[in-house]
Amino acid sequence: MPYLIPSRTPLTPQQVERGFDYLLALQAGGGAAVAGRAEADRSWRSSCCG
């Protein structure tokens, strides 16, 4: 029987840092802080990767 869970690619250090920042924002301020962080991420992505 084949292994049914797809393999994952390793995260980059930047992705790990963003994930930890997200968790800290969620713990510290709840949904509003996370929404602000998501907006900052969108702005960053459009400026660097657009």
Jmol script that loads the backbone (N, CA, C; Angstrom):
load data "model"
ATOM      1  N   MET A   1       0.844  -1.172   0.000  1.00  0.00           N
ATOM      2  CA  MET A   1       0.000   0.000   0.000  1.00  0.00           C
ATOM      3  C   MET A   1       0.899   1.249   0.000  1.00  0.00           C
ATOM      4  N   PRO A   2       0.628   2.199  -0.897  1.00  0.00           N
ATOM      5  CA  PRO A   2       1.480   3.395  -0.974  1.00  0.00           C
ATOM      6  C   PRO A   2       1.278   4.309   0.236  1.00  0.00           C
ATOM      7  N   TYR A   3       2.281   5.097   0.494  1.00  0.00           N
ATOM      8  CA  TYR A   3       2.220   6.082   1.573  1.00  0.00           C
ATOM      9  C   TYR A   3       1.308   7.215   1.135  1.00  0.00           C
ATOM     10  N   LEU A   4       0.190   7.435   1.831  1.00  0.00           N
ATOM     11  CA  LEU A   4      -0.855   8.338   1.351  1.00  0.00           C
ATOM     12  C   LEU A   4      -0.662   9.803   1.729  1.00  0.00           C
ATOM     13  N   ILE A   5       0.221  10.096   2.656  1.00  0.00           N
ATOM     14  CA  ILE A   5       0.452  11.485   3.049  1.00  0.00           C
ATOM     15  C   ILE A   5       1.534  12.061   2.141  1.00  0.00           C
ATOM     16  N   PRO A   6       1.234  13.162   1.444  1.00  0.00           N
ATOM     17  CA  PRO A   6       2.236  13.713   0.531  1.00  0.00           C
ATOM     18  C   PRO A   6       3.454  14.236   1.298  1.00  0.00           C
ATOM     19  N   SER A   7       4.606  14.161   0.667  1.00  0.00           N
ATOM     20  CA  SER A   7       5.813  14.665   1.301  1.00  0.00           C
ATOM     21  C   SER A   7       5.752  16.191   1.356  1.00  0.00           C
ATOM     22  N   ARG A   8       6.469  16.759   2.294  1.00  0.00           N
ATOM     23  CA  ARG A   8       6.508  18.213   2.448  1.00  0.00           C
ATOM     24  C   ARG A   8       7.890  18.723   2.103  1.00  0.00           C
ATOM     25  N   THR A   9       7.910  19.925   1.579  1.00  0.00           N
ATOM     26  CA  THR A   9       9.204  20.559   1.345  1.00  0.00           C
ATOM     27  C   THR A   9       9.586  21.314   2.609  1.00  0.00           C
ATOM     28  N   PRO A  10      10.854  21.385   2.921  1.00  0.00           N
ATOM     29  CA  PRO A  10      11.271  22.102   4.131  1.00  0.00           C
ATOM     30  C   PRO A  10      10.940  23.591   4.029  1.00  0.00           C
ATOM     31  N   LEU A  11      10.670  24.202   5.163  1.00  0.00           N
ATOM     32  CA  LEU A  11      10.400  25.636   5.194  1.00  0.00           C
ATOM     33  C   LEU A  11      11.704  26.414   5.149  1.00  0.00           C
ATOM     34  N   THR A  12      11.626  27.593   4.537  1.00  0.00           N
ATOM     35  CA  THR A  12      12.785  28.485   4.551  1.00  0.00           C
ATOM     36  C   THR A  12      12.853  29.154   5.919  1.00  0.00           C
ATOM     37  N   PRO A  13      14.002  29.685   6.300  1.00  0.00           N
ATOM     38  CA  PRO A  13      14.088  30.408   7.582  1.00  0.00           C
ATOM     39  C   PRO A  13      13.095  31.573   7.668  1.00  0.00           C
ATOM     40  N   GLN A  14      12.836  32.243   6.542  1.00  0.00           N
ATOM     41  CA  GLN A  14      11.883  33.357   6.549  1.00  0.00           C
ATOM     42  C   GLN A  14      10.464  32.858   6.824  1.00  0.00           C
ATOM     43  N   GLN A  15      10.109  31.703   6.277  1.00  0.00           N
ATOM     44  CA  GLN A  15       8.777  31.150   6.520  1.00  0.00           C
ATOM     45  C   GLN A  15       8.621  30.732   7.976  1.00  0.00           C
ATOM     46  N   VAL A  16       9.669  30.177   8.551  1.00  0.00           N
ATOM     47  CA  VAL A  16       9.622  29.788   9.961  1.00  0.00           C
ATOM     48  C   VAL A  16       9.461  31.028  10.835  1.00  0.00           C
ATOM     49  N   GLU A  17      10.220  32.072  10.535  1.00  0.00           N
ATOM     50  CA  GLU A  17      10.123  33.304  11.315  1.00  0.00           C
ATOM     51  C   GLU A  17       8.734  33.915  11.219  1.00  0.00           C
ATOM     52  N   ARG A  18       8.153  33.932  10.006  1.00  0.00           N
ATOM     53  CA  ARG A  18       6.796  34.458   9.848  1.00  0.00           C
ATOM     54  C   ARG A  18       5.788  33.634  10.636  1.00  0.00           C
ATOM     55  N   GLY A  19       5.980  32.311  10.648  1.00  0.00           N
ATOM     56  CA  GLY A  19       5.070  31.453  11.404  1.00  0.00           C
ATOM     57  C   GLY A  19       5.133  31.741  12.900  1.00  0.00           C
ATOM     58  N   PHE A  20       6.345  31.898  13.428  1.00  0.00           N
ATOM     59  CA  PHE A  20       6.476  32.223  14.845  1.00  0.00           C
ATOM     60  C   PHE A  20       5.901  33.601  15.146  1.00  0.00           C
ATOM     61  N   ASP A  21       6.140  34.564  14.263  1.00  0.00           N
ATOM     62  CA  ASP A  21       5.570  35.896  14.466  1.00  0.00           C
ATOM     63  C   ASP A  21       4.044  35.833  14.501  1.00  0.00           C
ATOM     64  N   TYR A  22       3.476  35.018  13.622  1.00  0.00           N
ATOM     65  CA  TYR A  22       2.018  34.844  13.579  1.00  0.00           C
ATOM     66  C   TYR A  22       1.503  34.278  14.904  1.00  0.00           C
ATOM     67  N   LEU A  23       2.176  33.232  15.404  1.00  0.00           N
ATOM     68  CA  LEU A  23       1.747  32.628  16.669  1.00  0.00           C
ATOM     69  C   LEU A  23       1.876  33.599  17.828  1.00  0.00           C
ATOM     70  N   LEU A  24       2.969  34.349  17.872  1.00  0.00           N
ATOM     71  CA  LEU A  24       3.148  35.325  18.951  1.00  0.00           C
ATOM     72  C   LEU A  24       2.085  36.415  18.883  1.00  0.00           C
ATOM     73  N   ALA A  25       1.768  36.887  17.676  1.00  0.00           N
ATOM     74  CA  ALA A  25       0.728  37.901  17.523  1.00  0.00           C
ATOM     75  C   ALA A  25      -0.624  37.354  17.956  1.00  0.00           C
ATOM     76  N   LEU A  26      -0.888  36.112  17.620  1.00  0.00           N
ATOM     77  CA  LEU A  26      -2.151  35.484  18.008  1.00  0.00           C
ATOM     78  C   LEU A  26      -2.262  35.374  19.518  1.00  0.00           C
ATOM     79  N   GLN A  27      -1.172  34.964  20.175  1.00  0.00           N
ATOM     80  CA  GLN A  27      -1.180  34.847  21.639  1.00  0.00           C
ATOM     81  C   GLN A  27      -1.287  36.213  22.303  1.00  0.00           C
ATOM     82  N   ALA A  28      -0.590  37.202  21.764  1.00  0.00           N
ATOM     83  CA  ALA A  28      -0.516  38.505  22.419  1.00  0.00           C
ATOM     84  C   ALA A  28      -1.800  39.317  22.257  1.00  0.00           C
ATOM     85  N   GLY A  29      -2.350  39.328  21.043  1.00  0.00           N
ATOM     86  CA  GLY A  29      -3.452  40.240  20.820  1.00  0.00           C
ATOM     87  C   GLY A  29      -4.663  39.650  20.156  1.00  0.00           C
ATOM     88  N   GLY A  30      -4.652  38.385  19.895  1.00  0.00           N
ATOM     89  CA  GLY A  30      -5.807  37.774  19.270  1.00  0.00           C
ATOM     90  C   GLY A  30      -5.921  38.098  17.792  1.00  0.00           C
ATOM     91  N   GLY A  31      -7.135  38.037  17.291  1.00  0.00           N
ATOM     92  CA  GLY A  31      -7.389  38.165  15.863  1.00  0.00           C
ATOM     93  C   GLY A  31      -7.006  39.500  15.266  1.00  0.00           C
ATOM     94  N   ALA A  32      -7.167  40.593  16.010  1.00  0.00           N
ATOM     95  CA  ALA A  32      -6.841  41.913  15.467  1.00  0.00           C
ATOM     96  C   ALA A  32      -5.352  42.021  15.169  1.00  0.00           C
ATOM     97  N   ALA A  33      -4.527  41.510  16.063  1.00  0.00           N
ATOM     98  CA  ALA A  33      -3.078  41.556  15.848  1.00  0.00           C
ATOM     99  C   ALA A  33      -2.684  40.706  14.655  1.00  0.00           C
ATOM    100  N   VAL A  34      -3.322  39.566  14.503  1.00  0.00           N
ATOM    101  CA  VAL A  34      -3.017  38.682  13.382  1.00  0.00           C
ATOM    102  C   VAL A  34      -3.465  39.329  12.079  1.00  0.00           C
ATOM    103  N   ALA A  35      -4.621  39.991  12.075  1.00  0.00           N
ATOM    104  CA  ALA A  35      -5.100  40.661  10.871  1.00  0.00           C
ATOM    105  C   ALA A  35      -4.117  41.751  10.454  1.00  0.00           C
ATOM    106  N   GLY A  36      -3.585  42.478  11.419  1.00  0.00           N
ATOM    107  CA  GLY A  36      -2.585  43.494  11.109  1.00  0.00           C
ATOM    108  C   GLY A  36      -1.326  42.886  10.549  1.00  0.00           C
ATOM    109  N   ARG A  37      -0.939  41.759  11.086  1.00  0.00           N
ATOM    110  CA  ARG A  37       0.263  41.065  10.598  1.00  0.00           C
ATOM    111  C   ARG A  37       0.040  40.568   9.174  1.00  0.00           C
ATOM    112  N   ALA A  38      -1.149  40.059   8.889  1.00  0.00           N
ATOM    113  CA  ALA A  38      -1.446  39.575   7.539  1.00  0.00           C
ATOM    114  C   ALA A  38      -1.386  40.721   6.546  1.00  0.00           C
ATOM    115  N   GLU A  39      -1.870  41.883   6.931  1.00  0.00           N
ATOM    116  CA  GLU A  39      -1.808  43.047   6.051  1.00  0.00           C
ATOM    117  C   GLU A  39      -0.356  43.448   5.795  1.00  0.00           C
ATOM    118  N   ALA A  40       0.478  43.401   6.835  1.00  0.00           N
ATOM    119  CA  ALA A  40       1.896  43.717   6.669  1.00  0.00           C
ATOM    120  C   ALA A  40       2.563  42.712   5.737  1.00  0.00           C
ATOM    121  N   ASP A  41       2.201  41.437   5.863  1.00  0.00           N
ATOM    122  CA  ASP A  41       2.769  40.416   4.981  1.00  0.00           C
ATOM    123  C   ASP A  41       2.368  40.663   3.531  1.00  0.00           C
ATOM    124  N   ARG A  42       1.102  41.048   3.309  1.00  0.00           N
ATOM    125  CA  ARG A  42       0.658  41.325   1.939  1.00  0.00           C
ATOM    126  C   ARG A  42       1.435  42.500   1.355  1.00  0.00           C
ATOM    127  N   SER A  43       1.650  43.539   2.161  1.00  0.00           N
ATOM    128  CA  SER A  43       2.398  44.702   1.685  1.00  0.00           C
ATOM    129  C   SER A  43       3.827  44.320   1.348  1.00  0.00           C
ATOM    130  N   TRP A  44       4.425  43.505   2.209  1.00  0.00           N
ATOM    131  CA  TRP A  44       5.812  43.072   1.993  1.00  0.00           C
ATOM    132  C   TRP A  44       5.916  42.247   0.726  1.00  0.00           C
ATOM    133  N   ARG A  45       4.976  41.308   0.540  1.00  0.00           N
ATOM    134  CA  ARG A  45       5.018  40.452  -0.651  1.00  0.00           C
ATOM    135  C   ARG A  45       4.883  41.262  -1.926  1.00  0.00           C
ATOM    136  N   SER A  46       3.989  42.256  -1.921  1.00  0.00           N
ATOM    137  CA  SER A  46       3.790  43.029  -3.141  1.00  0.00           C
ATOM    138  C   SER A  46       4.996  43.901  -3.442  1.00  0.00           C
ATOM    139  N   SER A  47       5.730  44.337  -2.416  1.00  0.00           N
ATOM    140  CA  SER A  47       6.901  45.176  -2.656  1.00  0.00           C
ATOM    141  C   SER A  47       8.117  44.352  -3.064  1.00  0.00           C
ATOM    142  N   CYS A  48       8.257  43.154  -2.520  1.00  0.00           N
ATOM    143  CA  CYS A  48       9.466  42.373  -2.820  1.00  0.00           C
ATOM    144  C   CYS A  48       9.275  41.421  -3.982  1.00  0.00           C
ATOM    145  N   CYS A  49       8.078  40.902  -4.116  1.00  0.00           N
ATOM    146  CA  CYS A  49       7.885  39.782  -5.040  1.00  0.00           C
ATOM    147  C   CYS A  49       6.935  40.110  -6.181  1.00  0.00           C
ATOM    148  N   GLY A  50       6.411  41.320  -6.210  1.00  0.00           N
ATOM    149  CA  GLY A  50       5.365  41.680  -7.137  1.00  0.00           C
ATOM    150  C   GLY A  50       5.736  41.635  -8.536  1.00  0.00           C
TER     151      GLY A  50
END
end "model"
wireframe off; spacefill off
backbone 0.3
color backbone group
